[in-house]
Amino acid sequence: MKSNRITPILLIIFTNLLGAGVIFPILPLYAVTEMGATVFQASALATAYFAAQFLASPVLGGLSDRYGRRPLLIVSQVGTVISFILFIFAPEIGAWLDGLGFYAGMSGGLFMLFVARTLDGITGGNISIGHAVISDVSTPQNRTQNFGLFAAALNAGIIFGPAFGGLLVGFGFRAPFIGAAIITTLTLLLTMFTLKETLGANERTRPGLPNERLPLRAILTHRTLLPLYLLAFLAISAFAAIPPTFALYAERVLFPSATPTEVAQRVGAVLAFIGIAAVVTQLGLLKPLVARLGERRLALLGFGVWMVVFLLIPLFRNPWLVTALFGPFAFARGVIDPSLQSLIAQQATARTRGQLLGLFQSSQSLAFIFGPLWGGLVFEAIAPQAVYWFGSGFMLLGLLLAFRLRRVPQVAEAESPAAAGH
């Protein structure tokens, strides 16, 4: 595989997540201070995004199996651009709705934020199409490495996006949304002019042909796919509980005498360290580890390391030691996702990659809904440390499932997973 075949999709995903990351730290504050939202309503904006992404990802992935990756990627990115435009003009559109007597239990401006966030979630399912592109242009030998590069591009966008948004907010609350709209428009142009179609006409699904799209029942009873989706769900469920609770954990446990501003700055530094460590893992360590261990053993290693780290974190109050422990945590995060994606792609044919990788993203989106809910509940009801105790329990379940993966044979490229899974 020539590097220029993968470079466009990596740039596209990086700029896509850069645009999304620009508004990530700003949106809740914008909703509360400018649109009169409650804290619960501001938090629900994230739930709306991931719920929409959960529903949209397999649909977009399946459509890309039928019509090709490039046109679906372009259509979804157009939707993302429109969503950011709606964010920009939400106050004016909301005031117009209020003037018409429209009532949805919230102000018109806040309602438009939910509309924009839902549209962003629906079109944000294009990450599943990106996964399919990576699988299309990869060989069995470099597939996991390429998924690692893809994850590194995602993480880089997530790291730099919020920092860029923090700079733009100095020009006003709308500035980050304007910046996000500009970035995603450039991403759309990048797709149109640099990305070539990776799914040939003879590889696309067509009505009437057998074994082209797996029914949900076949996936839920598949001896390989179901455990892989469960592993993805467990990993993200444990991870998604951390971002919404870590600042509070740091305030109460790691920096009890610091001011809120100092806590925010230090938490930002820790989260940036986690992101950078994950990128380093995916760029520098993933390839030799896959060559030495294989995807199944690497996933097993990742779940084991993660479980141990989450057991250790509550034992320490020294922020330097806790930050150091997040290094192996970032390593585990950095190897688990690419390994699971590669294992799922191995169970797909060219005509089902988009569908199966879309379901992978849906399982993660569902976990992003579930994770903050259980994390906040055990934080309040038990103790701040309980988030990590329960997270290690999720990893133990994942570890047991990952042991089973070692005995699962790889499906041949031309073979249907429906036929191979039973």
KOLKOL-389037 format. One record per residue (C-alpha): residue in one letter; residue number from 1; x, y, z. Coordinates in Angstrom, 3 decimals. Each point is the difference from the previous one (the first is absolute). Layout:
<sites>
<"a"; NUM; <X; Y; Z>>;
...
</sites>
This chain:
<sites>
<"m"; 1; <0.000; 0.000; 0.000>>;
<"k"; 2; <1.371; 3.378; -0.931>>;
<"s"; 3; <-0.019; 2.591; 2.744>>;
<"n"; 4; <-1.806; 2.526; -2.194>>;
<"r"; 5; <-3.120; -2.206; 0.078>>;
<"i"; 6; <-0.332; 0.331; 3.764>>;
<"t"; 7; <1.236; 3.584; 0.417>>;
<"p"; 8; <-3.201; 1.726; -1.249>>;
<"i"; 9; <-2.307; -1.838; 2.417>>;
<"l"; 10; <2.375; 0.672; 2.902>>;
<"l"; 11; <-0.011; 3.723; -0.816>>;
<"i"; 12; <-3.779; -0.055; -0.382>>;
<"i"; 13; <-0.549; -1.691; 3.360>>;
<"f"; 14; <2.504; 2.281; 1.750>>;
<"t"; 15; <-1.667; 3.178; -1.264>>;
<"n"; 16; <-3.458; -1.457; 0.658>>;
<"l"; 17; <0.845; -0.668; 3.660>>;
<"l"; 18; <1.860; 3.308; 0.219>>;
<"g"; 19; <-3.227; 1.767; -0.959>>;
<"a"; 20; <-2.050; -2.047; 2.456>>;
<"g"; 21; <2.583; 0.505; 2.763>>;
<"v"; 22; <-0.097; 3.786; -0.418>>;
<"i"; 23; <-3.512; 0.153; 1.468>>;
<"f"; 24; <0.376; -2.848; 2.508>>;
<"p"; 25; <1.007; 2.056; 3.074>>;
<"i"; 26; <-2.108; 3.017; -0.996>>;
<"l"; 27; <-3.439; -1.478; -0.736>>;
<"p"; 28; <-1.193; -0.726; 3.581>>;
<"l"; 29; <1.026; 3.471; 1.190>>;
<"y"; 30; <-1.613; 1.575; -3.079>>;
<"a"; 31; <-3.235; -1.896; 0.646>>;
<"v"; 32; <-0.168; 1.067; 3.657>>;
<"t"; 33; <1.120; 3.627; -0.242>>;
<"e"; 34; <-1.521; 0.981; -3.363>>;
<"m"; 35; <-3.009; -2.303; -0.444>>;
<"g"; 36; <-1.213; -0.358; 3.577>>;
<"a"; 37; <0.623; -3.744; 0.205>>;
<"t"; 38; <0.167; -1.889; 3.264>>;
<"v"; 39; <3.096; -2.080; 0.729>>;
<"f"; 40; <-2.018; -3.137; -0.776>>;
<"q"; 41; <-1.136; 1.425; -3.358>>;
<"a"; 42; <3.570; 0.966; -0.864>>;
<"s"; 43; <1.149; -3.537; 0.803>>;
<"a"; 44; <-2.856; -1.407; -2.070>>;
<"l"; 45; <1.495; 1.661; -3.085>>;
<"a"; 46; <2.773; -2.609; 0.105>>;
<"t"; 47; <-2.553; -2.780; 0.431>>;
<"a"; 48; <-1.913; 1.252; -3.045>>;
<"y"; 49; <3.188; -0.091; -2.063>>;
<"f"; 50; <0.978; -3.547; 0.904>>;
<"a"; 51; <-3.567; -1.317; -0.222>>;
<"a"; 52; <-0.241; 1.348; -3.554>>;
<"q"; 53; <3.416; -1.421; -0.831>>;
<"f"; 54; <-1.018; -3.384; 1.427>>;
<"l"; 55; <-2.963; -0.152; -2.390>>;
<"a"; 56; <1.754; 1.487; -3.028>>;
<"s"; 57; <3.336; -1.804; -0.082>>;
<"p"; 58; <-1.158; -3.414; -1.274>>;
<"v"; 59; <-2.370; 1.666; -2.471>>;
<"l"; 60; <2.746; 2.175; -1.486>>;
<"g"; 61; <2.406; -2.933; 0.000>>;
<"g"; 62; <-2.521; -2.233; -1.774>>;
<"l"; 63; <-0.810; 2.686; -2.572>>;
<"s"; 64; <3.703; 0.421; -0.709>>;
<"d"; 65; <0.177; -3.754; -0.704>>;
<"r"; 66; <-2.642; 0.542; -2.682>>;
<"y"; 67; <0.769; 3.405; -1.504>>;
<"g"; 68; <3.711; 0.401; 0.761>>;
<"r"; 69; <1.972; 1.704; 2.767>>;
<"r"; 70; <0.707; 3.358; -1.623>>;
<"p"; 71; <-3.587; 1.159; -0.781>>;
<"l"; 72; <-1.275; -0.960; 3.466>>;
<"l"; 73; <2.965; 1.731; 1.631>>;
<"i"; 74; <-0.728; 3.179; -1.973>>;
<"v"; 75; <-3.724; -0.043; 0.843>>;
<"s"; 76; <0.686; -0.551; 3.700>>;
<"q"; 77; <2.555; 2.817; 0.076>>;
<"v"; 78; <-2.475; 2.375; -1.603>>;
<"g"; 79; <-2.315; -0.816; 2.906>>;
<"t"; 80; <2.768; 0.757; 2.482>>;
<"v"; 81; <0.643; 3.400; -1.588>>;
<"i"; 82; <-3.735; 0.784; 0.168>>;
<"s"; 83; <-0.079; -0.970; 3.681>>;
<"f"; 84; <2.778; 2.483; 0.830>>;
<"i"; 85; <-1.812; 2.714; -1.936>>;
<"l"; 86; <-3.074; -0.730; 2.120>>;
<"f"; 87; <2.160; 0.417; 3.121>>;
<"i"; 88; <1.142; 3.412; -1.241>>;
<"f"; 89; <-3.515; 1.283; -0.668>>;
<"a"; 90; <-1.797; -1.835; 2.814>>;
<"p"; 91; <-0.803; 3.246; 1.916>>;
<"e"; 92; <-1.656; 1.642; -3.024>>;
<"i"; 93; <-1.865; -3.134; -1.108>>;
<"g"; 94; <-1.026; -0.629; 3.609>>;
<"a"; 95; <-1.323; 3.547; 0.413>>;
<"w"; 96; <-1.998; -0.443; -3.208>>;
<"l"; 97; <-1.491; -3.255; 1.329>>;
<"d"; 98; <-0.819; 1.671; 3.312>>;
<"g"; 99; <-1.741; 2.783; -1.906>>;
<"l"; 100; <-2.184; -2.581; -1.761>>;
<"g"; 101; <-1.102; -1.356; 3.366>>;
<"f"; 102; <1.989; -3.212; -0.401>>;
<"y"; 103; <0.457; -1.826; 3.309>>;
<"a"; 104; <1.945; -3.201; 0.676>>;
<"g"; 105; <0.634; 0.337; 3.722>>;
<"m"; 106; <3.045; 2.181; -0.649>>;
<"s"; 107; <0.968; 3.192; -1.801>>;
<"g"; 108; <0.047; -0.022; -3.783>>;
<"g"; 109; <3.764; 0.572; 0.008>>;
<"l"; 110; <0.617; -3.016; 2.234>>;
<"f"; 111; <-2.316; -2.087; -2.161>>;
<"m"; 112; <2.108; 0.930; -3.033>>;
<"l"; 113; <3.138; -1.108; 1.837>>;
<"f"; 114; <-1.622; -3.410; 0.452>>;
<"v"; 115; <-0.972; -0.065; -3.685>>;
<"a"; 116; <3.534; 0.903; -1.049>>;
<"r"; 117; <1.576; -2.469; 2.434>>;
<"t"; 118; <-2.266; -2.810; -1.208>>;
<"l"; 119; <0.806; 0.757; -3.635>>;
<"d"; 120; <3.686; 0.084; 0.919>>;
<"g"; 121; <-0.368; -3.429; 1.621>>;
<"i"; 122; <-1.758; -1.472; -3.033>>;
<"t"; 123; <2.650; 1.250; -2.373>>;
<"g"; 124; <2.756; -0.724; 2.535>>;
<"g"; 125; <-0.617; -3.638; -0.844>>;
<"n"; 126; <2.284; 0.593; -2.974>>;
<"i"; 127; <2.846; -1.248; 2.190>>;
<"s"; 128; <-1.343; -3.489; -0.726>>;
<"i"; 129; <0.458; 0.734; -3.718>>;
<"g"; 130; <3.572; 1.054; 0.741>>;
<"h"; 131; <0.558; -3.353; 1.700>>;
<"a"; 132; <-1.332; -1.730; -3.125>>;
<"v"; 133; <2.361; 2.030; -2.221>>;
<"i"; 134; <2.957; -1.084; 2.134>>;
<"s"; 135; <-1.072; -3.626; -0.263>>;
<"d"; 136; <-0.512; 0.304; -3.773>>;
<"v"; 137; <3.557; 1.161; -0.672>>;
<"s"; 138; <1.745; -2.225; 2.565>>;
<"t"; 139; <1.469; -3.467; -0.198>>;
<"p"; 140; <-0.246; -2.547; 2.838>>;
<"q"; 141; <3.618; 0.807; 0.835>>;
<"n"; 142; <-0.441; 3.753; 0.499>>;
<"r"; 143; <-3.699; 0.307; 0.874>>;
<"t"; 144; <0.481; 0.397; 3.771>>;
<"q"; 145; <2.845; 2.482; -0.529>>;
<"n"; 146; <-2.225; 2.057; -2.312>>;
<"f"; 147; <-2.845; -0.057; 2.501>>;
<"g"; 148; <2.558; 1.250; 2.515>>;
<"l"; 149; <0.913; 2.909; -2.289>>;
<"f"; 150; <-3.707; 0.731; -0.359>>;
<"a"; 151; <-0.429; 0.029; 3.792>>;
<"a"; 152; <3.068; 2.238; 0.324>>;
<"a"; 153; <-1.586; 2.484; -2.425>>;
<"l"; 154; <-3.180; -0.079; 2.095>>;
<"n"; 155; <1.921; 0.581; 3.222>>;
<"a"; 156; <2.067; 2.804; -1.514>>;
<"g"; 157; <-3.188; 1.790; -1.048>>;
<"i"; 158; <-1.457; -0.496; 3.471>>;
<"i"; 159; <3.189; 1.385; 1.608>>;
<"f"; 160; <0.396; 3.106; -2.152>>;
<"g"; 161; <-3.690; 0.794; -0.540>>;
<"p"; 162; <-0.837; 1.093; 3.571>>;
<"a"; 163; <3.239; 2.011; 0.220>>;
<"f"; 164; <-0.916; 1.827; -3.209>>;
<"g"; 165; <-3.543; 0.533; 1.280>>;
<"g"; 166; <1.370; 1.465; 3.224>>;
<"l"; 167; <1.916; 2.574; -2.030>>;
<"l"; 168; <-2.984; 0.890; -2.172>>;
<"v"; 169; <-2.419; 0.499; 2.896>>;
<"g"; 170; <1.982; 3.108; 0.905>>;
<"f"; 171; <-1.719; 1.593; -3.022>>;
<"g"; 172; <-3.472; -0.926; 1.256>>;
<"f"; 173; <-2.120; -3.111; 0.487>>;
<"r"; 174; <-0.860; -0.294; -3.687>>;
<"a"; 175; <3.610; 0.099; -1.175>>;
<"p"; 176; <0.695; -3.721; 0.685>>;
<"f"; 177; <-3.085; -0.985; -1.989>>;
<"i"; 178; <1.083; 2.211; -2.890>>;
<"g"; 179; <3.462; -1.568; 0.188>>;
<"a"; 180; <-1.533; -3.494; 0.029>>;
<"a"; 181; <-2.141; 0.832; -3.042>>;
<"i"; 182; <3.048; 1.232; -1.909>>;
<"i"; 183; <2.073; -3.065; 0.945>>;
<"t"; 184; <-2.727; -2.472; -0.962>>;
<"t"; 185; <-0.577; 1.823; -3.298>>;
<"l"; 186; <3.698; -0.423; -0.753>>;
<"t"; 187; <-0.361; -3.670; 0.940>>;
<"l"; 188; <-2.851; -0.340; -2.488>>;
<"l"; 189; <2.144; 1.546; -2.745>>;
<"l"; 190; <2.862; -2.291; 0.990>>;
<"t"; 191; <-2.278; -3.008; -0.449>>;
<"m"; 192; <-1.309; 1.189; -3.353>>;
<"f"; 193; <3.414; 0.717; -1.507>>;
<"t"; 194; <2.380; -2.502; 1.616>>;
<"l"; 195; <-1.910; -3.145; 0.921>>;
<"k"; 196; <-0.426; -2.651; -2.664>>;
<"e"; 197; <-2.696; -2.648; 0.235>>;
<"t"; 198; <1.356; -3.114; 1.729>>;
<"l"; 199; <-2.906; -2.386; -0.566>>;
<"g"; 200; <-0.195; -1.307; -3.570>>;
<"a"; 201; <-3.334; -0.310; -1.781>>;
<"n"; 202; <0.277; -3.790; 0.006>>;
<"e"; 203; <0.514; 0.002; 3.798>>;
<"r"; 204; <-3.163; 1.920; 0.861>>;
<"t"; 205; <-3.170; -1.522; 1.332>>;
<"r"; 206; <-2.852; -0.442; -2.454>>;
<"p"; 207; <-3.625; -0.919; 0.662>>;
<"g"; 208; <-0.808; -3.668; -0.470>>;
<"l"; 209; <3.477; -1.405; 0.594>>;
<"p"; 210; <0.353; -2.380; 2.970>>;
<"n"; 211; <2.277; 0.540; 3.018>>;
<"e"; 212; <0.601; 3.672; -0.807>>;
<"r"; 213; <-1.344; 1.562; 3.187>>;
<"l"; 214; <-0.131; -1.849; 3.258>>;
<"p"; 215; <-3.342; 0.032; 1.849>>;
<"l"; 216; <0.191; 1.137; 3.606>>;
<"r"; 217; <-0.902; -3.488; 1.238>>;
<"a"; 218; <3.018; -1.481; -1.767>>;
<"i"; 219; <2.278; 2.592; 1.596>>;
<"l"; 220; <-1.436; -0.523; 3.499>>;
<"t"; 221; <0.614; -3.752; -0.258>>;
<"h"; 222; <3.364; 0.256; -1.763>>;
<"r"; 223; <2.705; -1.689; 2.081>>;
<"t"; 224; <2.623; 2.637; -0.860>>;
<"l"; 225; <-1.779; 3.272; -0.752>>;
<"l"; 226; <-2.183; 0.156; 3.110>>;
<"p"; 227; <2.955; -0.358; 2.426>>;
<"l"; 228; <1.911; 2.675; -1.956>>;
<"y"; 229; <-2.903; 2.441; 0.250>>;
<"l"; 230; <-0.363; -0.783; 3.705>>;
<"l"; 231; <3.709; 0.668; 0.496>>;
<"a"; 232; <-0.344; 3.378; -1.724>>;
<"f"; 233; <-3.006; 0.820; 2.184>>;
<"l"; 234; <1.802; -0.983; 3.219>>;
<"a"; 235; <3.129; 2.003; -0.848>>;
<"i"; 236; <-1.856; 3.198; -0.862>>;
<"s"; 237; <-2.400; -0.401; 2.945>>;
<"a"; 238; <3.006; 0.039; 2.325>>;
<"f"; 239; <1.685; 2.854; -1.886>>;
<"a"; 240; <-3.093; 2.209; -0.435>>;
<"a"; 241; <-0.498; 0.232; 3.758>>;
<"i"; 242; <3.349; 1.782; 0.398>>;
<"p"; 243; <-0.289; 3.323; -1.926>>;
<"p"; 244; <-3.193; 1.218; 1.752>>;
<"t"; 245; <1.226; -0.999; 3.493>>;
<"f"; 246; <3.772; 0.478; -0.074>>;
<"a"; 247; <-0.093; 3.747; 0.654>>;
<"l"; 248; <-2.159; -0.597; 3.080>>;
<"y"; 249; <2.254; -2.890; 1.048>>;
<"a"; 250; <3.052; 2.226; -0.355>>;
<"e"; 251; <-1.661; 2.789; 1.986>>;
<"r"; 252; <-0.904; -2.291; 2.910>>;
<"v"; 253; <2.896; -2.476; 0.016>>;
<"l"; 254; <3.061; 1.260; -1.894>>;
<"f"; 255; <-0.134; 3.796; 0.433>>;
<"p"; 256; <-2.248; 0.666; 3.028>>;
<"s"; 257; <1.632; 3.353; 0.790>>;
<"a"; 258; <0.144; 1.346; -3.573>>;
<"t"; 259; <-2.338; 2.621; -1.427>>;
<"p"; 260; <-2.514; -1.083; -2.676>>;
<"t"; 261; <2.083; 1.736; -2.679>>;
<"e"; 262; <3.141; -1.822; 1.135>>;
<"v"; 263; <-1.864; -3.317; 0.034>>;
<"a"; 264; <-1.294; 0.598; -3.533>>;
<"q"; 265; <3.477; 0.818; -1.287>>;
<"r"; 266; <1.569; -3.062; 1.629>>;
<"v"; 267; <-2.776; -2.310; -1.183>>;
<"g"; 268; <0.441; 1.328; -3.526>>;
<"a"; 269; <3.704; -0.797; 0.180>>;
<"v"; 270; <-0.694; -3.568; 1.181>>;
<"l"; 271; <-2.550; -0.597; -2.757>>;
<"a"; 272; <2.415; 1.382; -2.587>>;
<"f"; 273; <2.665; -2.390; 1.319>>;
<"i"; 274; <-2.406; -2.927; -0.421>>;
<"g"; 275; <-0.767; 1.001; -3.575>>;
<"i"; 276; <3.662; 0.484; -0.922>>;
<"a"; 277; <0.952; -3.338; 1.579>>;
<"a"; 278; <-2.739; -1.749; -1.992>>;
<"v"; 279; <1.242; 1.594; -3.248>>;
<"v"; 280; <3.590; -1.066; 0.764>>;
<"t"; 281; <-1.241; -3.549; 0.634>>;
<"q"; 282; <-1.914; -0.151; -3.253>>;
<"l"; 283; <2.767; 1.531; -2.109>>;
<"g"; 284; <3.051; -1.635; 1.536>>;
<"l"; 285; <-0.907; -3.136; 1.948>>;
<"l"; 286; <-3.005; -1.525; -1.743>>;
<"k"; 287; <1.739; -1.392; -3.085>>;
<"p"; 288; <2.763; -1.960; 1.814>>;
<"l"; 289; <-2.448; -1.206; 2.649>>;
<"v"; 290; <-2.432; -1.338; -2.605>>;
<"a"; 291; <2.861; -1.722; -1.808>>;
<"r"; 292; <1.129; -1.625; 3.236>>;
<"l"; 293; <-3.301; -0.755; 1.751>>;
<"g"; 294; <-2.793; 0.164; -2.581>>;
<"e"; 295; <-3.292; 1.865; 0.435>>;
<"r"; 296; <-1.618; -2.452; 2.417>>;
<"r"; 297; <2.873; -0.119; 2.489>>;
<"l"; 298; <0.472; 3.753; -0.297>>;
<"a"; 299; <-3.658; 0.596; 0.898>>;
<"l"; 300; <0.455; -2.400; 2.930>>;
<"l"; 301; <3.067; 1.959; 1.150>>;
<"g"; 302; <-1.884; 3.291; -0.292>>;
<"f"; 303; <-2.908; -1.129; 2.156>>;
<"g"; 304; <2.376; -1.460; 2.596>>;
<"v"; 305; <2.093; 3.165; 0.272>>;
<"w"; 306; <-3.120; 2.171; 0.179>>;
<"m"; 307; <-1.482; -2.125; 2.808>>;
<"v"; 308; <3.183; 0.246; 2.091>>;
<"v"; 309; <0.295; 3.780; -0.521>>;
<"f"; 310; <-3.581; 0.612; 1.117>>;
<"l"; 311; <0.601; -2.116; 3.111>>;
<"l"; 312; <3.104; 2.052; 0.855>>;
<"i"; 313; <-1.237; 3.567; -0.631>>;
<"p"; 314; <-2.293; 0.189; 3.084>>;
<"l"; 315; <2.918; -1.047; 2.235>>;
<"f"; 316; <1.937; 3.233; -0.605>>;
<"r"; 317; <-0.659; 3.684; 0.673>>;
<"n"; 318; <3.263; 1.295; -1.427>>;
<"p"; 319; <-0.903; 1.662; -3.336>>;
<"w"; 320; <3.369; -0.840; -1.547>>;
<"l"; 321; <-0.423; -3.722; 0.725>>;
<"v"; 322; <-3.575; 0.019; -1.308>>;
<"t"; 323; <1.118; 1.805; -3.164>>;
<"a"; 324; <2.751; -2.581; -0.449>>;
<"l"; 325; <-2.597; -2.794; 0.291>>;
<"f"; 326; <-1.971; 1.602; -2.818>>;
<"g"; 327; <2.958; -0.779; -2.265>>;
<"p"; 328; <-0.674; -3.785; -0.091>>;
<"f"; 329; <-3.721; 0.805; -0.091>>;
<"a"; 330; <0.595; 1.986; -3.211>>;
<"f"; 331; <2.032; -2.932; -1.339>>;
<"a"; 332; <-2.932; -2.354; 0.654>>;
<"r"; 333; <-2.436; 2.385; -1.695>>;
<"g"; 334; <2.425; 0.373; -2.887>>;
<"v"; 335; <0.225; -3.726; -0.776>>;
<"i"; 336; <-3.515; -1.247; 0.759>>;
<"d"; 337; <-2.017; 1.931; -2.595>>;
<"p"; 338; <2.231; -0.702; -3.048>>;
<"s"; 339; <0.253; -3.672; 0.975>>;
<"l"; 340; <-3.767; -0.405; 0.328>>;
<"q"; 341; <-0.643; 1.874; -3.251>>;
<"s"; 342; <2.470; -2.204; -1.841>>;
<"l"; 343; <-1.562; -3.180; 1.432>>;
<"i"; 344; <-3.455; 1.160; -1.115>>;
<"a"; 345; <1.307; 0.879; -3.475>>;
<"q"; 346; <1.454; -3.506; -0.230>>;
<"q"; 347; <-3.508; -1.386; 0.455>>;
<"a"; 348; <-1.416; 2.161; -2.825>>;
<"t"; 349; <-0.067; -0.222; -3.740>>;
<"a"; 350; <0.384; 3.074; -2.209>>;
<"r"; 351; <-3.788; 0.277; -0.129>>;
<"t"; 352; <-0.521; -0.093; 3.782>>;
<"r"; 353; <2.938; 2.038; 1.328>>;
<"g"; 354; <-1.974; 3.221; 0.231>>;
<"q"; 355; <-2.894; -1.693; 1.793>>;
<"l"; 356; <2.148; -1.884; 2.513>>;
<"l"; 357; <2.331; 2.921; 0.751>>;
<"g"; 358; <-3.045; 2.272; 0.274>>;
<"l"; 359; <-1.395; -2.323; 2.664>>;
<"f"; 360; <3.365; 0.218; 1.764>>;
<"q"; 361; <-0.378; 3.766; 0.207>>;
<"s"; 362; <-3.615; -0.397; 1.118>>;
<"s"; 363; <1.078; -2.249; 2.871>>;
<"q"; 364; <2.461; 2.697; 1.044>>;
<"s"; 365; <-2.609; 2.766; -0.355>>;
<"l"; 366; <-2.383; -1.965; 2.217>>;
<"a"; 367; <2.797; -0.313; 2.562>>;
<"f"; 368; <0.607; 3.752; -0.166>>;
<"i"; 369; <-3.634; 0.418; 1.072>>;
<"f"; 370; <0.229; -2.622; 2.756>>;
<"g"; 371; <3.467; 0.848; 1.358>>;
<"p"; 372; <-0.642; 3.532; 1.321>>;
<"l"; 373; <-3.265; -1.183; 1.591>>;
<"w"; 374; <1.482; -2.828; 2.070>>;
<"g"; 375; <3.133; 2.054; 0.715>>;
<"g"; 376; <-1.949; 2.907; 1.443>>;
<"l"; 377; <-2.247; -2.347; 1.978>>;
<"v"; 378; <2.768; -1.935; 1.784>>;
<"f"; 379; <2.028; 3.211; 0.510>>;
<"e"; 380; <-2.881; 1.566; 1.909>>;
<"a"; 381; <-1.505; -3.069; 1.660>>;
<"i"; 382; <3.178; -1.843; 1.060>>;
<"a"; 383; <3.278; 1.941; -0.299>>;
<"p"; 384; <2.121; 1.773; -2.625>>;
<"q"; 385; <2.338; -3.019; -0.041>>;
<"a"; 386; <-2.932; -2.309; -0.845>>;
<"v"; 387; <0.157; 1.129; -3.646>>;
<"y"; 388; <3.350; -1.779; -0.302>>;
<"w"; 389; <-1.064; -3.040; 2.039>>;
<"f"; 390; <-2.994; -0.579; -2.256>>;
<"g"; 391; <2.084; 0.773; -3.085>>;
<"s"; 392; <2.451; -2.739; 0.970>>;
<"g"; 393; <-2.982; -2.344; 0.238>>;
<"f"; 394; <-0.928; 0.820; -3.599>>;
<"m"; 395; <3.577; -0.742; -0.995>>;
<"l"; 396; <-0.087; -3.347; 1.816>>;
<"l"; 397; <-3.051; -0.973; -2.048>>;
<"g"; 398; <1.830; 1.154; -3.110>>;
<"l"; 399; <3.034; -2.035; 0.969>>;
<"l"; 400; <-2.090; -3.158; 0.255>>;
<"l"; 401; <-1.550; 0.674; -3.409>>;
<"a"; 402; <3.396; 0.821; -1.522>>;
<"f"; 403; <1.323; -3.412; 1.102>>;
<"r"; 404; <-2.668; -1.570; -2.194>>;
<"l"; 405; <1.167; 1.983; -3.029>>;
<"r"; 406; <3.269; -1.925; -0.168>>;
<"r"; 407; <-1.864; -3.110; -1.140>>;
<"v"; 408; <-1.985; 1.669; -2.792>>;
<"p"; 409; <1.283; -0.684; -3.535>>;
<"q"; 410; <0.244; 2.799; -2.555>>;
<"v"; 411; <-2.636; 0.027; -2.724>>;
<"a"; 412; <1.315; -0.021; -3.556>>;
<"e"; 413; <-0.440; 3.232; -1.926>>;
<"a"; 414; <-2.413; -1.475; -2.506>>;
<"e"; 415; <-2.019; -1.917; 2.581>>;
<"s"; 416; <-3.219; 1.322; 1.433>>;
<"p"; 417; <0.086; 0.486; 3.780>>;
<"a"; 418; <-3.535; -1.318; 0.126>>;
<"a"; 419; <1.227; -3.307; -1.261>>;
<"a"; 420; <3.136; -0.030; 2.097>>;
<"g"; 421; <-1.517; 1.075; 3.287>>;
<"h"; 422; <-2.087; -3.050; 0.803>>;
</sites>
